[in-house]
């Protein structure tokens, strides 16, 4: 088994380093140039759109989840334990300079995130409880390749709701066991069943219940972690100039920290940034497509903001907690232990308990977000109700299983599969990027004309495969109020 695991690990590392990363970076740069640096140019609009009212259906109910709720669903999956443990590992191996490349990858990836989420909105599908969409949908509707969409969907379902969620559950058990000082089997089973029950209560309520939970959970966990980070930075405010200097000097190999040469520094930062914010990988668009907005580009902008939230806020908090607290990284071991030691060393033992609570929130929110990605793709493959029910049951079982059994082989296999999933998505968004640029041009033209952009499919008649976006009344939810008596009189006269 060790030999097999080593083979999977080596294959995954090669695939990500020499195939996925170069394509991801090249496309990100191309999208940045072609879009006129959309991820910076329209930064103010990202915050404005986040607060847009949700268009109503004819019966007065919300058409689907709000733009903000879709943002929190994707953030729930994006922001996980990797933001604490993964960033710490990147810094331990690559030094402070890795943070610079993590930021760079987030900025470049912002353009890729805009493209994929805009496409997900454009080609979304209307269900009874709202919208669904994502890479599988735009592969079928935009490229006319259902087989490609099914391939993507199957890989995503295997990776996110099953493999990654089970590993998040295992992280919860490991963290609680460390906090209480025991790793007895009964504790793992108890925690696993408890987390599984909580998961079931949420996911069996559908996307609207998931959205209600994530819109409260995600801001709460981010705020709690931000408070801890601000406290430590404030206590070490004089160290901030040193830390910033080391980040920028280390990024280009001017400093050798923990043996990090320029190649190691760059790769650690780029890989951590990509794994964390998932820009271009095809996962977040599944959440982005669920929002009811008046223009596809609007949710593209919101999902770009999600990349920034993940990396520039949450990952950076971890980086500064470690770097202001640990001037000398020589011999430092990566993982959550480095962050834990920095927190408790600065704030005392109570900070370790606080970190355990944060890790629980991060891991549990990731389980919920990962589940939704799977649901969206299950419904792409088939709309049979019993299949969705069976999927929900299996997703809950995966949480219990992951709580008591987790192996490096599962993690490394899922990692490799996610690389394959990323390539399928990158090919699709590369081929469909011209459509996304047309949508962006339409959005820009309406903004310059002083309008709140509204999109209907007749604005791009040459683009095929668009199902929704029928007319302005349907898109905006501004239905005409009809007087029943006047309508009856008009019908009598007719």
Secondary structure by P-SEA (a helix, b strand, c coil): caaaaaaaaaaaaaaaaccaaaaaaaaaaaaaaaaccccccaaaaaaaaaacccccccccccccccaaaaaaaaaaaacccccaaaaaaaaaacccaaaaaaaaaaaaaaaaaaaaaaaaaaacccccccccccaaaaaaaacccaaaaaaaaaaaaaccccaaaaaaaaaaaaaaaaaaccccaaaaaaaaaaaaaaaaacccccaaaaaaaaaaaaaaaaaaaaaaaaaaaaaaccaaaaaaaaaaaacccccccccccaaaaaaaaaaaaaaacccccccaaaaaaacccccaaaaaaaaaaaaaaacccaaaaaaaaaaaaccccccccccaaaaaaaaaacccaaaaaaaaaaaaaaaaaaaaaaaaaaaaaaaaacccaaaaaaaaaaaaaaaaaaaccccaaaaaaaaaaaaaaaaaaaaaaaaaaaaaaaaaaaaaaaaaaccccccccccccccccccccccccccccbbbbbcaaaaaaaaaac
